[in-house]
Amino acid sequence: MIRRALDMRTALKLGIRISLDEIRADEFIAMQILEEERDRHEREKLPNHGE
């Protein structure tokens, strides 16, 4: 599931269109978690994060 979520994220970044009908609910949730973690990681790399 995680691998498929990562593959779909990459496809979307490449401009490939994927409809919600093609994504299972668990895959969509995995994609959301991956994005949230990526955002959190990017914020943590910034100087003075959270201060």
C-alpha positions in Angstrom: 0.0 0.0 0.0 2.8 2.4 0.9 4.7 1.6 -2.3 1.5 2.2 -4.4 0.9 5.5 -2.5 4.5 6.6 -3.3 4.1 5.6 -6.9 0.8 7.5 -7.2 2.4 10.6 -5.6 5.2 10.4 -8.1 2.8 10.0 -11.0 0.8 13.0 -9.9 4.0 15.1 -9.7 4.8 14.0 -13.2 1.4 15.3 -14.4 -0.3 12.0 -14.8 -4.0 12.3 -14.0 -5.5 9.9 -11.5 -9.1 10.1 -10.5 -10.3 9.4 -6.9 -12.2 6.4 -8.3 -8.8 4.8 -9.0 -7.5 5.3 -5.5 -8.6 3.1 -2.6 -9.4 4.8 0.7 -6.5 3.2 2.5 -4.1 4.3 -0.3 -5.5 7.9 -0.1 -5.0 8.0 3.6 -1.4 6.7 3.1 -0.8 9.5 0.6 -2.1 12.0 3.1 0.2 10.7 5.8 3.2 10.8 3.5 2.5 14.4 2.6 2.0 15.4 6.2 5.3 13.7 7.2 7.1 15.3 4.2 5.8 18.7 5.3 6.8 18.1 8.9 10.3 17.1 7.8 10.6 20.2 5.7 9.5 22.4 8.6 12.0 20.7 10.9 14.9 21.5 8.5 14.1 25.2 8.7 16.2 27.3 11.1 14.3 28.3 14.3 11.4 26.0 13.5 8.6 26.4 16.1 10.3 29.3 17.8 
